[in-house]
Amino acid sequence: MEFFAGYGYVGLFLAAFVAATILPLSSEVVLGLLLLHGLDPVLLVGVATCGNVLGAFVNYAIGFWGSSFFIRRILRISESESAKALARFKKYGTGSLLFAWMPIVGDPLTLIAGLLKVNLPLFFLLVTSGKLIRYMVISLAVLS
């Protein structure tokens, strides 16, 4: 995490992007480190949110255009995780995308949204809202 933090805002953007796509990375730790080093909290929250939302768009695109081989083998999202995400979609609808920030279930939710071809502006609004609130809460907790 210190590697990413060493690159400041760019490192945070990359950590947040990667954390939302393929690797189990904690952008929250990078955000916390940068906050503790005195970087601008508002800018950090914006950068982290942008990187994480763009990563979610990659997942959406993979769901929209990707093969099951790519989803299972490359991204390592199991059938069980996909089934749980699909069940959430059926139970809670697209509103479940507000929880795309959650570990383990978030990435499959954004993938399922692509598979189901969820309206892109609605996807953007819900995913961005959830991720923005998460980063704001983390920032407030670190700075308190």
C-alpha positions as a printed NumPy array, in Angstrom:
array([[  0.   ,   0.   ,   0.   ],
       [  2.888,   2.344,   0.703],
       [  3.964,   1.868,  -2.907],
       [  0.718,   3.446,  -4.111],
       [  0.76 ,   6.094,  -1.381],
       [  4.234,   7.115,  -2.547],
       [  2.675,   8.366,  -5.779],
       [  0.138,  10.57 ,  -4.026],
       [ -3.055,  11.295,  -5.918],
       [ -2.01 ,   9.214,  -8.937],
       [ -1.186,   6.269,  -6.686],
       [ -4.561,   6.557,  -4.973],
       [ -6.348,   6.674,  -8.324],
       [ -4.52 ,   3.534,  -9.477],
       [ -5.128,   1.713,  -6.179],
       [ -8.835,   2.584,  -6.263],
       [ -9.121,   1.556,  -9.91 ],
       [ -7.347,  -1.77 ,  -9.433],
       [ -9.258,  -2.457,  -6.203],
       [-12.528,  -2.225,  -8.149],
       [-11.367,  -4.545, -10.909],
       [ -9.04 ,  -7.508, -10.616],
       [ -6.868,  -7.512,  -7.529],
       [ -7.896,  -7.68 ,  -3.899],
       [ -6.323,  -4.329,  -3.064],
       [ -7.316,  -1.931,  -0.306],
       [ -7.63 ,   1.584,  -1.622],
       [ -8.942,   2.582,   1.804],
       [ -5.506,   2.032,   3.344],
       [ -3.886,   4.2  ,   0.666],
       [ -6.507,   6.887,   1.248],
       [ -5.852,   6.765,   5.001],
       [ -2.091,   7.043,   4.55 ],
       [ -2.437,  10.039,   2.257],
       [ -4.9  ,  11.726,   4.605],
       [ -2.453,  11.262,   7.469],
       [  0.272,  12.843,   5.315],
       [ -1.827,  15.981,   4.998],
       [ -3.048,  15.805,   1.4  ],
       [ -6.31 ,  17.581,   0.578],
       [ -9.199,  15.39 ,   1.844],
       [-11.725,  16.646,  -0.699],
       [ -9.395,  15.999,  -3.6  ],
       [ -8.442,  12.593,  -2.199],
       [-12.089,  11.544,  -1.888],
       [-12.748,  12.728,  -5.444],
       [ -9.72 ,  10.914,  -6.862],
       [-10.5  ,   7.682,  -4.999],
       [-14.136,   7.799,  -6.08 ],
       [-13.236,   8.434,  -9.734],
       [-10.71 ,   5.599,  -9.82 ],
       [-13.056,   3.159,  -8.107],
       [-16.033,   4.077, -10.307],
       [-13.941,   3.688, -13.465],
       [-12.908,   0.262, -12.209],
       [-16.578,  -0.586, -11.725],
       [-17.214,   0.469, -15.332],
       [-14.564,  -2.037, -16.428],
       [-16.494,  -4.739, -14.557],
       [-19.727,  -3.57 , -16.183],
       [-18.095,  -3.748, -19.626],
       [-16.765,  -7.231, -18.909],
       [-20.238,  -8.336, -17.886],
       [-21.737,  -6.659, -20.93 ],
       [-19.246,  -8.018, -23.48 ],
       [-17.162, -10.625, -21.657],
       [-17.246, -14.367, -21.768],
       [-17.938, -16.612, -18.803],
       [-14.384, -17.977, -19.179],
       [-12.929, -14.515, -18.641],
       [-15.218, -13.804, -15.694],
       [-14.535, -17.143, -13.959],
       [-10.886, -17.817, -14.837],
       [ -9.283, -14.395, -15.184],
       [-11.281, -12.36 , -12.663],
       [-11.775, -15.377, -10.411],
       [-15.385, -14.536,  -9.645],
       [-16.969, -17.821,  -8.738],
       [-20.361, -19.056,  -9.819],
       [-21.4  , -18.793,  -6.183],
       [-20.466, -15.076,  -6.021],
       [-22.207, -14.432,  -9.339],
       [-25.304, -16.309,  -8.176],
       [-25.434, -14.279,  -4.949],
       [-25.08 , -11.027,  -6.893],
       [-27.819, -12.097,  -9.307],
       [-30.078, -13.024,  -6.366],
       [-29.515,  -9.553,  -4.865],
       [-30.44 ,  -7.99 ,  -8.175],
       [-33.615, -10.025,  -8.336],
       [-34.495,  -9.233,  -4.724],
       [-33.453,  -5.57 ,  -4.46 ],
       [-33.277,  -4.446,  -8.072],
       [-30.741,  -2.019,  -9.412],
       [-30.757,  -0.213,  -6.062],
       [-28.393,  -2.929,  -4.867],
       [-25.698,  -1.121,  -6.865],
       [-25.494,   1.361,  -3.985],
       [-23.578,  -1.457,  -2.282],
       [-21.04 ,  -1.936,  -5.077],
       [-18.421,  -0.597,  -2.66 ],
       [-18.697,  -3.642,  -0.395],
       [-15.86 ,  -6.153,  -0.316],
       [-16.51 ,  -9.528,  -1.963],
       [-20.003,  -8.715,  -3.289],
       [-19.293,  -5.365,  -4.95 ],
       [-17.341,  -6.551,  -7.978],
       [-19.829,  -9.297,  -8.852],
       [-22.683,  -6.772,  -8.53 ],
       [-21.129,  -4.492, -11.127],
       [-20.412,  -7.475, -13.376],
       [-24.005,  -8.699, -13.091],
       [-25.186,  -5.18 , -13.915],
       [-23.29 ,  -5.463, -17.185],
       [-24.672,  -8.934, -17.871],
       [-28.194,  -7.617, -17.285],
       [-27.439,  -4.493, -19.326],
       [-28.559,  -2.126, -16.567],
       [-29.16 ,   1.435, -17.771],
       [-25.698,   3.051, -17.822],
       [-26.639,   6.484, -16.365],
       [-28.496,   4.746, -13.527],
       [-25.502,   2.448, -12.982],
       [-23.219,   5.494, -12.828],
       [-25.457,   7.346, -10.355],
       [-25.898,   4.435,  -7.952],
       [-22.322,   3.151,  -8.023],
       [-20.829,   6.628,  -7.697],
       [-23.132,   7.532,  -4.806],
       [-22.235,   4.441,  -2.813],
       [-18.511,   4.706,  -3.439],
       [-18.428,   8.448,  -2.714],
       [-20.22 ,   8.001,   0.601],
       [-17.839,   5.184,   1.578],
       [-14.744,   7.294,   0.891],
       [-16.256,  10.279,   2.718],
       [-16.997,   8.159,   5.797],
       [-13.497,   6.659,   5.764],
       [-11.954,  10.121,   5.454],
       [-14.007,  11.476,   8.339],
       [-13.047,   8.479,  10.476],
       [ -9.333,   8.875,   9.726],
       [ -9.358,  12.622,  10.344],
       [-11.382,  12.418,  13.571]])
